[in-house]
Amino acid sequence: MSHMCPLCNGFQQFHYQCSKCGHHIEEVGRIMDYFDDYSAYMEIDQLKQIDGIPTTLSGHECAHLFYCPMCHHEEVKLIEE
């Protein structure tokens, strides 16, 4: 079975509030895309082994970074694939 992130593939939108100020936070991409200049082109499952989150590979989760434009807080949300 192939697992696909509904956020990466545009199947679904997610709306979260900032845990600091309650303002709407914006999705700014997968956290693994911020590792280095080439990480966006690497195999996703390979990057999940080194993303620092132990459940992303085994739990079929995709870690996305969300940013609050109001208070500048950043949060990582795990999206079920």
Residue pairs with C-beta under 8 A, 6 or more apart in sequence:
3 60
3 81
4 11
4 81
5 30
5 62
5 79
5 81
6 12
6 79
6 81
7 13
7 14
7 27
7 62
7 64
7 79
8 30
8 62
14 27
14 77
14 79
15 24
16 24
16 25
16 66
16 75
16 77
17 23
17 24
17 25
18 24
18 25
18 68
18 70
18 71
18 73
18 75
19 73
19 75
20 68
20 71
20 73
21 68
21 70
21 71
21 73
23 68
23 69
23 70
23 71
24 68
25 66
25 67
25 68
25 73
25 75
26 66
26 67
26 68
26 69
27 64
27 65
27 66
28 64
28 65
28 66
28 67
29 64
29 65
30 62
30 63
30 64
30 65
31 51
31 63
31 64
31 65
31 76
32 39
32 40
32 42
32 44
32 47
32 48
32 51
32 63
33 39
33 40
34 65
35 47
35 51
39 47
44 62
45 57
48 56
48 57
49 57
51 63
53 61
53 63
53 76
53 78
55 61
55 78
56 62
56 63
56 78
59 78
59 80
60 80
60 81
61 78
61 79
61 80
61 81
62 78
62 79
62 81
63 76
63 77
63 78
63 79
64 76
64 77
64 78
64 79
65 74
65 75
65 76
66 74
66 75
66 76
66 77
67 73
67 74
68 74
68 75
